[in-house]
Amino acid sequence: MSDSFIRMPTLSEIIGLSKNAIYDRMNPKSPRYDASFPKPVKLGSHSIAFLESEVKAWMDERISERQAA
């Protein structure tokens, strides 16, 4: 299976959250922390990306939760 990296601007556009909201979901000290949020992949000393398949799985989980409610 081939997987692609998604950089922050693209991730923000795909899931409809700002960069700051995404970082909040990744920060365990934030009240908006989401342990199920896709973990970033470090590409360099100051560069991260996300796996497309993990982002899609996270989005599918949100949809499933909505449908179950």
PQR file of N, CA, C, O and H, with PARSE charges and radii, in Angstrom:
ATOM      1  N   MET A   1       0.845  -1.187   0.000 -0.4000 1.5000
ATOM      2  CA  MET A   1       0.000   0.000   0.000 -0.0000 2.0000
ATOM      3  C   MET A   1       0.885   1.242   0.000  0.5500 1.7000
ATOM      4  O   MET A   1       1.815   1.343   0.800 -0.5500 1.4000
ATOM      5  N   SER A   2       0.609   2.152  -0.861 -0.4000 1.5000
ATOM      6  CA  SER A   2       1.352   3.401  -0.934 -0.0000 2.0000
ATOM      7  C   SER A   2       0.662   4.443  -0.062  0.5500 1.7000
ATOM      8  O   SER A   2      -0.566   4.516  -0.018 -0.5500 1.4000
ATOM      9  H   SER A   2      -0.147   2.070  -1.511  0.4000 1.0000
ATOM     10  N   ASP A   3       1.457   5.238   0.624 -0.4000 1.5000
ATOM     11  CA  ASP A   3       0.911   6.272   1.491 -0.0000 2.0000
ATOM     12  C   ASP A   3       1.612   7.583   1.167  0.5500 1.7000
ATOM     13  O   ASP A   3       2.767   7.592   0.742 -0.5500 1.4000
ATOM     14  H   ASP A   3       2.455   5.178   0.589  0.4000 1.0000
ATOM     15  N   SER A   4       0.913   8.678   1.370 -0.4000 1.5000
ATOM     16  CA  SER A   4       1.478   9.993   1.084 -0.0000 2.0000
ATOM     17  C   SER A   4       1.569  10.805   2.356  0.5500 1.7000
ATOM     18  O   SER A   4       0.799  10.617   3.298 -0.5500 1.4000
ATOM     19  H   SER A   4      -0.026   8.670   1.715  0.4000 1.0000
ATOM     20  N   PHE A   5       2.535  11.717   2.360 -0.4000 1.5000
ATOM     21  CA  PHE A   5       2.645  12.675   3.450 -0.0000 2.0000
ATOM     22  C   PHE A   5       1.751  13.869   3.157  0.5500 1.7000
ATOM     23  O   PHE A   5       1.640  14.309   2.013 -0.5500 1.4000
ATOM     24  H   PHE A   5       3.161  11.870   1.595  0.4000 1.0000
ATOM     25  N   ILE A   6       1.120  14.384   4.190 -0.4000 1.5000
ATOM     26  CA  ILE A   6       0.310  15.599   4.091 -0.0000 2.0000
ATOM     27  C   ILE A   6       0.971  16.634   4.992  0.5500 1.7000
ATOM     28  O   ILE A   6       1.166  16.395   6.184 -0.5500 1.4000
ATOM     29  H   ILE A   6       1.209  14.027   5.119  0.4000 1.0000
ATOM     30  N   ARG A   7       1.309  17.768   4.425 -0.4000 1.5000
ATOM     31  CA  ARG A   7       1.916  18.844   5.204 -0.0000 2.0000
ATOM     32  C   ARG A   7       0.812  19.661   5.878  0.5500 1.7000
ATOM     33  O   ARG A   7      -0.359  19.541   5.517 -0.5500 1.4000
ATOM     34  H   ARG A   7       1.150  17.962   3.457  0.4000 1.0000
ATOM     35  N   MET A   8       1.180  20.480   6.844 -0.4000 1.5000
ATOM     36  CA  MET A   8       0.229  21.209   7.685 -0.0000 2.0000
ATOM     37  C   MET A   8      -0.790  22.040   6.895  0.5500 1.7000
ATOM     38  O   MET A   8      -1.981  21.953   7.196 -0.5500 1.4000
ATOM     39  H   MET A   8       2.131  20.577   7.137  0.4000 1.0000
ATOM     40  N   PRO A   9      -0.383  22.843   5.897 -0.5600 1.5000
ATOM     41  CA  PRO A   9      -1.407  23.630   5.184  0.2800 2.0000
ATOM     42  C   PRO A   9      -2.474  22.752   4.514  0.5500 1.7000
ATOM     43  O   PRO A   9      -3.657  23.095   4.518 -0.5500 1.4000
ATOM     44  N   THR A  10      -2.054  21.632   3.947 -0.4000 1.5000
ATOM     45  CA  THR A  10      -2.997  20.722   3.292 -0.0000 2.0000
ATOM     46  C   THR A  10      -3.878  20.040   4.328  0.5500 1.7000
ATOM     47  O   THR A  10      -5.083  19.899   4.122 -0.5500 1.4000
ATOM     48  H   THR A  10      -1.093  21.353   3.943  0.4000 1.0000
ATOM     49  N   LEU A  11      -3.286  19.614   5.442 -0.4000 1.5000
ATOM     50  CA  LEU A  11      -4.065  18.995   6.511 -0.0000 2.0000
ATOM     51  C   LEU A  11      -5.138  19.956   7.006  0.5500 1.7000
ATOM     52  O   LEU A  11      -6.296  19.575   7.176 -0.5500 1.4000
ATOM     53  H   LEU A  11      -2.307  19.728   5.609  0.4000 1.0000
ATOM     54  N   SER A  12      -4.744  21.194   7.235 -0.4000 1.5000
ATOM     55  CA  SER A  12      -5.682  22.209   7.700 -0.0000 2.0000
ATOM     56  C   SER A  12      -6.856  22.365   6.735  0.5500 1.7000
ATOM     57  O   SER A  12      -8.007  22.467   7.157 -0.5500 1.4000
ATOM     58  H   SER A  12      -3.803  21.503   7.097  0.4000 1.0000
ATOM     59  N   GLU A  13      -6.557  22.382   5.457 -0.4000 1.5000
ATOM     60  CA  GLU A  13      -7.606  22.523   4.441 -0.0000 2.0000
ATOM     61  C   GLU A  13      -8.503  21.287   4.397  0.5500 1.7000
ATOM     62  O   GLU A  13      -9.722  21.416   4.277 -0.5500 1.4000
ATOM     63  H   GLU A  13      -5.621  22.299   5.114  0.4000 1.0000
ATOM     64  N   ILE A  14      -7.920  20.099   4.492 -0.4000 1.5000
ATOM     65  CA  ILE A  14      -8.687  18.857   4.392 -0.0000 2.0000
ATOM     66  C   ILE A  14      -9.659  18.699   5.553  0.5500 1.7000
ATOM     67  O   ILE A  14     -10.826  18.365   5.348 -0.5500 1.4000
ATOM     68  H   ILE A  14      -6.930  19.995   4.589  0.4000 1.0000
ATOM     69  N   ILE A  15      -9.176  18.941   6.788 -0.4000 1.5000
ATOM     70  CA  ILE A  15     -10.042  18.686   7.947 -0.0000 2.0000
ATOM     71  C   ILE A  15     -10.778  19.926   8.437  0.5500 1.7000
ATOM     72  O   ILE A  15     -11.635  19.830   9.316 -0.5500 1.4000
ATOM     73  H   ILE A  15      -8.228  19.212   6.955  0.4000 1.0000
ATOM     74  N   GLY A  16     -10.454  21.087   7.879 -0.4000 1.5000
ATOM     75  CA  GLY A  16     -11.199  22.294   8.217 -0.0000 2.0000
ATOM     76  C   GLY A  16     -10.867  22.877   9.578  0.5500 1.7000
ATOM     77  O   GLY A  16     -11.703  23.543  10.189 -0.5500 1.4000
ATOM     78  H   GLY A  16      -9.758  21.165   7.165  0.4000 1.0000
ATOM     79  N   LEU A  17      -9.660  22.635  10.057 -0.4000 1.5000
ATOM     80  CA  LEU A  17      -9.212  23.209  11.323 -0.0000 2.0000
ATOM     81  C   LEU A  17      -7.989  24.081  11.063  0.5500 1.7000
ATOM     82  O   LEU A  17      -7.197  23.808  10.161 -0.5500 1.4000
ATOM     83  H   LEU A  17      -8.981  22.095   9.561  0.4000 1.0000
ATOM     84  N   SER A  18      -7.846  25.133  11.863 -0.4000 1.5000
ATOM     85  CA  SER A  18      -6.670  25.983  11.733 -0.0000 2.0000
ATOM     86  C   SER A  18      -5.433  25.261  12.241  0.5500 1.7000
ATOM     87  O   SER A  18      -5.532  24.249  12.933 -0.5500 1.4000
ATOM     88  H   SER A  18      -8.489  25.356  12.596  0.4000 1.0000
ATOM     89  N   LYS A  19      -4.272  25.791  11.891 -0.4000 1.5000
ATOM     90  CA  LYS A  19      -3.007  25.233  12.366 -0.0000 2.0000
ATOM     91  C   LYS A  19      -2.982  25.188  13.894  0.5500 1.7000
ATOM     92  O   LYS A  19      -2.546  24.196  14.479 -0.5500 1.4000
ATOM     93  H   LYS A  19      -4.193  26.614  11.328  0.4000 1.0000
ATOM     94  N   ASN A  20      -3.446  26.253  14.539 -0.4000 1.5000
ATOM     95  CA  ASN A  20      -3.460  26.282  16.008 -0.0000 2.0000
ATOM     96  C   ASN A  20      -4.404  25.236  16.586  0.5500 1.7000
ATOM     97  O   ASN A  20      -4.090  24.617  17.603 -0.5500 1.4000
ATOM     98  H   ASN A  20      -3.800  27.059  14.065  0.4000 1.0000
ATOM     99  N   ALA A  21      -5.540  25.033  15.962 -0.4000 1.5000
ATOM    100  CA  ALA A  21      -6.494  24.018  16.435 -0.0000 2.0000
ATOM    101  C   ALA A  21      -5.899  22.620  16.286  0.5500 1.7000
ATOM    102  O   ALA A  21      -6.122  21.751  17.129 -0.5500 1.4000
ATOM    103  H   ALA A  21      -5.796  25.536  15.136  0.4000 1.0000
ATOM    104  N   ILE A  22      -5.148  22.412  15.219 -0.4000 1.5000
ATOM    105  CA  ILE A  22      -4.486  21.115  15.026 -0.0000 2.0000
ATOM    106  C   ILE A  22      -3.448  20.894  16.127  0.5500 1.7000
ATOM    107  O   ILE A  22      -3.394  19.819  16.724 -0.5500 1.4000
ATOM    108  H   ILE A  22      -4.966  23.118  14.535  0.4000 1.0000
ATOM    109  N   TYR A  23      -2.633  21.902  16.393 -0.4000 1.5000
ATOM    110  CA  TYR A  23      -1.627  21.768  17.456 -0.0000 2.0000
ATOM    111  C   TYR A  23      -2.301  21.546  18.817  0.5500 1.7000
ATOM    112  O   TYR A  23      -1.764  20.817  19.650 -0.5500 1.4000
ATOM    113  H   TYR A  23      -2.677  22.775  15.908  0.4000 1.0000
ATOM    114  N   ASP A  24      -3.453  22.154  19.053 -0.4000 1.5000
ATOM    115  CA  ASP A  24      -4.200  21.905  20.298 -0.0000 2.0000
ATOM    116  C   ASP A  24      -4.593  20.438  20.410  0.5500 1.7000
ATOM    117  O   ASP A  24      -4.499  19.852  21.489 -0.5500 1.4000
ATOM    118  H   ASP A  24      -3.889  22.747  18.376  0.4000 1.0000
ATOM    119  N   ARG A  25      -5.029  19.841  19.310 -0.4000 1.5000
ATOM    120  CA  ARG A  25      -5.436  18.434  19.334 -0.0000 2.0000
ATOM    121  C   ARG A  25      -4.244  17.508  19.580  0.5500 1.7000
ATOM    122  O   ARG A  25      -4.414  16.385  20.053 -0.5500 1.4000
ATOM    123  H   ARG A  25      -5.105  20.317  18.433  0.4000 1.0000
ATOM    124  N   MET A  26      -3.033  17.983  19.257 -0.4000 1.5000
ATOM    125  CA  MET A  26      -1.821  17.177  19.438 -0.0000 2.0000
ATOM    126  C   MET A  26      -1.177  17.372  20.815  0.5500 1.7000
ATOM    127  O   MET A  26      -0.310  16.590  21.204 -0.5500 1.4000
ATOM    128  H   MET A  26      -2.894  18.895  18.872  0.4000 1.0000
ATOM    129  N   ASN A  27      -1.590  18.402  21.551 -0.4000 1.5000
ATOM    130  CA  ASN A  27      -0.954  18.767  22.822 -0.0000 2.0000
ATOM    131  C   ASN A  27      -1.693  18.152  24.011  0.5500 1.7000
ATOM    132  O   ASN A  27      -2.833  18.526  24.285 -0.5500 1.4000
ATOM    133  H   ASN A  27      -2.295  19.038  21.234  0.4000 1.0000
ATOM    134  N   PRO A  28      -1.056  17.209  24.723 -0.5600 1.5000
ATOM    135  CA  PRO A  28      -1.722  16.564  25.867  0.2800 2.0000
ATOM    136  C   PRO A  28      -2.109  17.540  26.987  0.5500 1.7000
ATOM    137  O   PRO A  28      -2.960  17.213  27.814 -0.5500 1.4000
ATOM    138  N   LYS A  29      -1.506  18.720  27.026 -0.4000 1.5000
ATOM    139  CA  LYS A  29      -1.832  19.710  28.067 -0.0000 2.0000
ATOM    140  C   LYS A  29      -3.013  20.595  27.680  0.5500 1.7000
ATOM    141  O   LYS A  29      -3.499  21.376  28.499 -0.5500 1.4000
ATOM    142  H   LYS A  29      -0.815  18.986  26.354  0.4000 1.0000
ATOM    143  N   SER A  30      -3.473  20.479  26.448 -0.4000 1.5000
ATOM    144  CA  SER A  30      -4.587  21.298  25.966 -0.0000 2.0000
ATOM    145  C   SER A  30      -5.922  20.658  26.344  0.5500 1.7000
ATOM    146  O   SER A  30      -6.046  19.434  26.330 -0.5500 1.4000
ATOM    147  H   SER A  30      -3.079  19.845  25.783  0.4000 1.0000
ATOM    148  N   PRO A  31      -6.921  21.475  26.682 -0.5600 1.5000
ATOM    149  CA  PRO A  31      -8.255  20.916  26.943  0.2800 2.0000
ATOM    150  C   PRO A  31      -8.887  20.325  25.682  0.5500 1.7000
ATOM    151  O   PRO A  31      -9.852  19.565  25.773 -0.5500 1.4000
ATOM    152  N   ARG A  32      -8.354  20.666  24.511 -0.4000 1.5000
ATOM    153  CA  ARG A  32      -8.873  20.139  23.245 -0.0000 2.0000
ATOM    154  C   ARG A  32      -8.046  18.966  22.728  0.5500 1.7000
ATOM    155  O   ARG A  32      -8.192  18.564  21.574 -0.5500 1.4000
ATOM    156  H   ARG A  32      -7.571  21.284  24.437  0.4000 1.0000
ATOM    157  N   TYR A  33      -7.181  18.418  23.573 -0.4000 1.5000
ATOM    158  CA  TYR A  33      -6.334  17.290  23.181 -0.0000 2.0000
ATOM    159  C   TYR A  33      -7.189  16.115  22.726  0.5500 1.7000
ATOM    160  O   TYR A  33      -8.206  15.793  23.340 -0.5500 1.4000
ATOM    161  H   TYR A  33      -7.063  18.745  24.511  0.4000 1.0000
ATOM    162  N   ASP A  34      -6.761  15.484  21.644 -0.4000 1.5000
ATOM    163  CA  ASP A  34      -7.457  14.317  21.097 -0.0000 2.0000
ATOM    164  C   ASP A  34      -6.420  13.210  20.912  0.5500 1.7000
ATOM    165  O   ASP A  34      -5.628  13.243  19.969 -0.5500 1.4000
ATOM    166  H   ASP A  34      -5.935  15.746  21.145  0.4000 1.0000
ATOM    167  N   ALA A  35      -6.430  12.239  21.809 -0.4000 1.5000
ATOM    168  CA  ALA A  35      -5.445  11.152  21.760 -0.0000 2.0000
ATOM    169  C   ALA A  35      -5.547  10.343  20.471  0.5500 1.7000
ATOM    170  O   ALA A  35      -4.583   9.691  20.071 -0.5500 1.4000
ATOM    171  H   ALA A  35      -7.073  12.212  22.574  0.4000 1.0000
ATOM    172  N   SER A  36      -6.701  10.382  19.823 -0.4000 1.5000
ATOM    173  CA  SER A  36      -6.872   9.620  18.586 -0.0000 2.0000
ATOM    174  C   SER A  36      -6.402  10.391  17.349  0.5500 1.7000
ATOM    175  O   SER A  36      -6.380   9.844  16.247 -0.5500 1.4000
ATOM    176  H   SER A  36      -7.484  10.912  20.148  0.4000 1.0000
ATOM    177  N   PHE A  37      -6.028  11.660  17.531 -0.4000 1.5000
ATOM    178  CA  PHE A  37      -5.592  12.474  16.391 -0.0000 2.0000
ATOM    179  C   PHE A  37      -4.312  11.889  15.799  0.5500 1.7000
ATOM    180  O   PHE A  37      -3.439  11.448  16.547 -0.5500 1.4000
ATOM    181  H   PHE A  37      -6.046  12.105  18.426  0.4000 1.0000
ATOM    182  N   PRO A  38      -4.181  11.876  14.468 -0.5600 1.5000
ATOM    183  CA  PRO A  38      -2.981  11.303  13.839  0.2800 2.0000
ATOM    184  C   PRO A  38      -1.690  11.927  14.378  0.5500 1.7000
ATOM    185  O   PRO A  38      -1.599  13.141  14.565 -0.5500 1.4000
ATOM    186  N   LYS A  39      -0.719  11.086  14.618 -0.4000 1.5000
ATOM    187  CA  LYS A  39       0.569  11.541  15.126 -0.0000 2.0000
ATOM    188  C   LYS A  39       1.423  12.051  13.962  0.5500 1.7000
ATOM    189  O   LYS A  39       1.434  11.442  12.892 -0.5500 1.4000
ATOM    190  H   LYS A  39      -0.793  10.100  14.466  0.4000 1.0000
ATOM    191  N   PRO A  40       2.128  13.146  14.160 -0.5600 1.5000
ATOM    192  CA  PRO A  40       2.974  13.669  13.087  0.2800 2.0000
ATOM    193  C   PRO A  40       4.214  12.804  12.872  0.5500 1.7000
ATOM    194  O   PRO A  40       4.681  12.112  13.776 -0.5500 1.4000
ATOM    195  N   VAL A  41       4.723  12.866  11.661 -0.4000 1.5000
ATOM    196  CA  VAL A  41       5.972  12.205  11.291 -0.0000 2.0000
ATOM    197  C   VAL A  41       7.008  13.310  11.139  0.5500 1.7000
ATOM    198  O   VAL A  41       6.801  14.258  10.381 -0.5500 1.4000
ATOM    199  H   VAL A  41       4.343  13.428  10.926  0.4000 1.0000
ATOM    200  N   LYS A  42       8.112  13.194  11.849 -0.4000 1.5000
ATOM    201  CA  LYS A  42       9.158  14.209  11.773 -0.0000 2.0000
ATOM    202  C   LYS A  42       9.960  13.996  10.494  0.5500 1.7000
ATOM    203  O   LYS A  42      10.518  12.921  10.276 -0.5500 1.4000
ATOM    204  H   LYS A  42       8.281  12.425  12.464  0.4000 1.0000
ATOM    205  N   LEU A  43      10.014  15.022   9.655 -0.4000 1.5000
ATOM    206  CA  LEU A  43      10.737  14.940   8.395 -0.0000 2.0000
ATOM    207  C   LEU A  43      12.100  15.613   8.472  0.5500 1.7000
ATOM    208  O   LEU A  43      13.003  15.295   7.698 -0.5500 1.4000
ATOM    209  H   LEU A  43       9.561  15.895   9.832  0.4000 1.0000
ATOM    210  N   GLY A  44      12.239  16.523   9.388 -0.4000 1.5000
ATOM    211  CA  GLY A  44      13.486  17.267   9.568 -0.0000 2.0000
ATOM    212  C   GLY A  44      13.474  17.922  10.927  0.5500 1.7000
ATOM    213  O   GLY A  44      12.575  17.668  11.729 -0.5500 1.4000
ATOM    214  H   GLY A  44      11.505  16.782  10.016  0.4000 1.0000
ATOM    215  N   SER A  45      14.448  18.756  11.201 -0.4000 1.5000
ATOM    216  CA  SER A  45      14.542  19.363  12.531 -0.0000 2.0000
ATOM    217  C   SER A  45      13.349  20.273  12.843  0.5500 1.7000
ATOM    218  O   SER A  45      12.985  20.423  14.010 -0.5500 1.4000
ATOM    219  H   SER A  45      15.178  18.963  10.550  0.4000 1.0000
ATOM    220  N   HIS A  46      12.746  20.869  11.841 -0.4000 1.5000
ATOM    221  CA  HIS A  46      11.592  21.755  12.056 -0.0000 2.0000
ATOM    222  C   HIS A  46      10.449  21.456  11.103  0.5500 1.7000
ATOM    223  O   HIS A  46       9.662  22.343  10.774 -0.5500 1.4000
ATOM    224  H   HIS A  46      13.041  20.747  10.893  0.4000 1.0000
ATOM    225  N   SER A  47      10.357  20.227  10.666 -0.4000 1.5000
ATOM    226  CA  SER A  47       9.374  19.885   9.645 -0.0000 2.0000
ATOM    227  C   SER A  47       8.632  18.606  10.018  0.5500 1.7000
ATOM    228  O   SER A  47       9.242  17.589  10.348 -0.5500 1.4000
ATOM    229  H   SER A  47      10.996  19.507  10.934  0.4000 1.0000
ATOM    230  N   ILE A  48       7.298  18.679   9.958 -0.4000 1.5000
ATOM    231  CA  ILE A  48       6.475  17.505  10.218 -0.0000 2.0000
ATOM    232  C   ILE A  48       5.468  17.321   9.088  0.5500 1.7000
ATOM    233  O   ILE A  48       5.187  18.243   8.323 -0.5500 1.4000
ATOM    234  H   ILE A  48       6.803  19.505   9.690  0.4000 1.0000
ATOM    235  N   ALA A  49       4.943  16.124   9.007 -0.4000 1.5000
ATOM    236  CA  ALA A  49       3.877  15.808   8.062 -0.0000 2.0000
ATOM    237  C   ALA A  49       3.023  14.724   8.699  0.5500 1.7000
ATOM    238  O   ALA A  49       3.371  14.190   9.752 -0.5500 1.4000
ATOM    239  H   ALA A  49       5.171  15.375   9.629  0.4000 1.0000
ATOM    240  N   PHE A  50       1.920  14.405   8.068 -0.4000 1.5000
ATOM    241  CA  PHE A  50       0.996  13.392   8.570 -0.0000 2.0000
ATOM    242  C   PHE A  50       0.765  12.383   7.464  0.5500 1.7000
ATOM    243  O   PHE A  50       0.792  12.728   6.282 -0.5500 1.4000
ATOM    244  H   PHE A  50       1.638  14.838   7.213  0.4000 1.0000
ATOM    245  N   LEU A  51       0.538  11.130   7.849 -0.4000 1.5000
ATOM    246  CA  LEU A  51       0.244  10.111   6.852 -0.0000 2.0000
ATOM    247  C   LEU A  51      -1.205  10.247   6.400  0.5500 1.7000
ATOM    248  O   LEU A  51      -2.121  10.316   7.219 -0.5500 1.4000
ATOM    249  H   LEU A  51       0.516  10.850   8.809  0.4000 1.0000
ATOM    250  N   GLU A  52      -1.393  10.283   5.108 -0.4000 1.5000
ATOM    251  CA  GLU A  52      -2.722  10.453   4.527 -0.0000 2.0000
ATOM    252  C   GLU A  52      -3.692   9.383   5.033  0.5500 1.7000
ATOM    253  O   GLU A  52      -4.845   9.688   5.338 -0.5500 1.4000
ATOM    254  H   GLU A  52      -0.649  10.227   4.442  0.4000 1.0000
ATOM    255  N   SER A  53      -3.233   8.134   5.124 -0.4000 1.5000
ATOM    256  CA  SER A  53      -4.110   7.045   5.559 -0.0000 2.0000
ATOM    257  C   SER A  53      -4.576   7.237   7.002  0.5500 1.7000
ATOM    258  O   SER A  53      -5.718   6.914   7.328 -0.5500 1.4000
ATOM    259  H   SER A  53      -2.297   7.886   4.876  0.4000 1.0000
ATOM    260  N   GLU A  54      -3.708   7.758   7.866 -0.4000 1.5000
ATOM    261  CA  GLU A  54      -4.088   7.988   9.260 -0.0000 2.0000
ATOM    262  C   GLU A  54      -5.072   9.147   9.381  0.5500 1.7000
ATOM    263  O   GLU A  54      -5.980   9.111  10.212 -0.5500 1.4000
ATOM    264  H   GLU A  54      -2.780   8.021   7.601  0.4000 1.0000
ATOM    265  N   VAL A  55      -4.892  10.168   8.558 -0.4000 1.5000
ATOM    266  CA  VAL A  55      -5.825  11.303   8.558 -0.0000 2.0000
ATOM    267  C   VAL A  55      -7.198  10.826   8.093  0.5500 1.7000
ATOM    268  O   VAL A  55      -8.217  11.178   8.687 -0.5500 1.4000
ATOM    269  H   VAL A  55      -4.154  10.198   7.884  0.4000 1.0000
ATOM    270  N   LYS A  56      -7.221  10.026   7.034 -0.4000 1.5000
ATOM    271  CA  LYS A  56      -8.499   9.497   6.522 -0.0000 2.0000
ATOM    272  C   LYS A  56      -9.174   8.625   7.573  0.5500 1.7000
ATOM    273  O   LYS A  56     -10.387   8.717   7.763 -0.5500 1.4000
ATOM    274  H   LYS A  56      -6.394   9.740   6.551  0.4000 1.0000
ATOM    275  N   ALA A  57      -8.405   7.778   8.259 -0.4000 1.5000
ATOM    276  CA  ALA A  57      -8.972   6.911   9.302 -0.0000 2.0000
ATOM    277  C   ALA A  57      -9.545   7.755  10.441  0.5500 1.7000
ATOM    278  O   ALA A  57     -10.607   7.428  10.969 -0.5500 1.4000
ATOM    279  H   ALA A  57      -7.420   7.703   8.104  0.4000 1.0000
ATOM    280  N   TRP A  58      -8.869   8.822  10.823 -0.4000 1.5000
ATOM    281  CA  TRP A  58      -9.348   9.708  11.892 -0.0000 2.0000
ATOM    282  C   TRP A  58     -10.659  10.382  11.457  0.5500 1.7000
ATOM    283  O   TRP A  58     -11.602  10.480  12.242 -0.5500 1.4000
ATOM    284  H   TRP A  58      -8.006   9.088  10.394  0.4000 1.0000
ATOM    285  N   MET A  59     -10.707  10.840  10.217 -0.4000 1.5000
ATOM    286  CA  MET A  59     -11.923  11.464   9.705 -0.0000 2.0000
ATOM    287  C   MET A  59     -13.074  10.454   9.663  0.5500 1.7000
ATOM    288  O   MET A  59     -14.199  10.782  10.041 -0.5500 1.4000
ATOM    289  H   MET A  59      -9.940  10.761   9.579  0.4000 1.0000
ATOM    290  N   ASP A  60     -12.801   9.245   9.210 -0.4000 1.5000
ATOM    291  CA  ASP A  60     -13.831   8.199   9.160 -0.0000 2.0000
ATOM    292  C   ASP A  60     -14.368   7.888  10.556  0.5500 1.7000
ATOM    293  O   ASP A  60     -15.561   7.638  10.730 -0.5500 1.4000
ATOM    294  H   ASP A  60     -11.887   8.978   8.902  0.4000 1.0000
ATOM    295  N   GLU A  61     -13.473   7.905  11.550 -0.4000 1.5000
ATOM    296  CA  GLU A  61     -13.896   7.670  12.935 -0.0000 2.0000
ATOM    297  C   GLU A  61     -14.839   8.768  13.419  0.5500 1.7000
ATOM    298  O   GLU A  61     -15.823   8.485  14.102 -0.5500 1.4000
ATOM    299  H   GLU A  61     -12.504   8.107  11.408  0.4000 1.0000
ATOM    300  N   ARG A  62     -14.543  10.020  13.068 -0.4000 1.5000
ATOM    301  CA  ARG A  62     -15.423  11.134  13.458 -0.0000 2.0000
ATOM    302  C   ARG A  62     -16.800  10.948  12.809  0.5500 1.7000
ATOM    303  O   ARG A  62     -17.823  11.184  13.451 -0.5500 1.4000
ATOM    304  H   ARG A  62     -13.744  10.250  12.513  0.4000 1.0000
ATOM    305  N   ILE A  63     -16.828  10.530  11.548 -0.4000 1.5000
ATOM    306  CA  ILE A  63     -18.092  10.311  10.855 -0.0000 2.0000
ATOM    307  C   ILE A  63     -18.873   9.187  11.502  0.5500 1.7000
ATOM    308  O   ILE A  63     -20.086   9.297  11.686 -0.5500 1.4000
ATOM    309  H   ILE A  63     -15.996  10.338  11.027  0.4000 1.0000
ATOM    310  N   SER A  64     -18.189   8.103  11.851 -0.4000 1.5000
ATOM    311  CA  SER A  64     -18.843   6.963  12.512 -0.0000 2.0000
ATOM    312  C   SER A  64     -19.442   7.373  13.850  0.5500 1.7000
ATOM    313  O   SER A  64     -20.548   6.954  14.191 -0.5500 1.4000
ATOM    314  H   SER A  64     -17.205   8.014  11.702  0.4000 1.0000
ATOM    315  N   GLU A  65     -18.720   8.186  14.605 -0.4000 1.5000
ATOM    316  CA  GLU A  65     -19.220   8.658  15.900 -0.0000 2.0000
ATOM    317  C   GLU A  65     -20.485   9.486  15.725  0.5500 1.7000
ATOM    318  O   GLU A  65     -21.430   9.370  16.506 -0.5500 1.4000
ATOM    319  H   GLU A  65     -17.821   8.526  14.328  0.4000 1.0000
ATOM    320  N   ARG A  66     -20.491  10.322  14.693 -0.4000 1.5000
ATOM    321  CA  ARG A  66     -21.657  11.162  14.428 -0.0000 2.0000
ATOM    322  C   ARG A  66     -22.858  10.307  14.059  0.5500 1.7000
ATOM    323  O   ARG A  66     -23.972  10.576  14.510 -0.5500 1.4000
ATOM    324  H   ARG A  66     -19.724  10.416  14.059  0.4000 1.0000
ATOM    325  N   GLN A  67     -22.648   9.286  13.249 -0.4000 1.5000
ATOM    326  CA  GLN A  67     -23.740   8.431  12.811 -0.0000 2.0000
ATOM    327  C   GLN A  67     -24.277   7.574  13.954  0.5500 1.7000
ATOM    328  O   GLN A  67     -25.455   7.218  13.962 -0.5500 1.4000
ATOM    329  H   GLN A  67     -21.744   9.067  12.883  0.4000 1.0000
ATOM    330  N   ALA A  68     -23.416   7.240  14.921 -0.4000 1.5000
ATOM    331  CA  ALA A  68     -23.834   6.414  16.063 -0.0000 2.0000
ATOM    332  C   ALA A  68     -24.631   7.221  17.091  0.5500 1.7000
ATOM    333  O   ALA A  68     -25.372   6.662  17.898 -0.5500 1.4000
ATOM    334  H   ALA A  68     -22.459   7.529  14.914  0.4000 1.0000
ATOM    335  N   ALA A  69     -24.464   8.541  17.044 -0.4000 1.5000
ATOM    336  CA  ALA A  69     -25.146   9.390  18.045 -0.0000 2.0000
ATOM    337  C   ALA A  69     -26.607   9.573  17.739  0.5500 1.7000
ATOM    338  O   ALA A  69     -27.312  10.255  18.482 -0.5500 1.4000
ATOM    339  H   ALA A  69     -23.861   8.996  16.387  0.4000 1.0000
TER
END
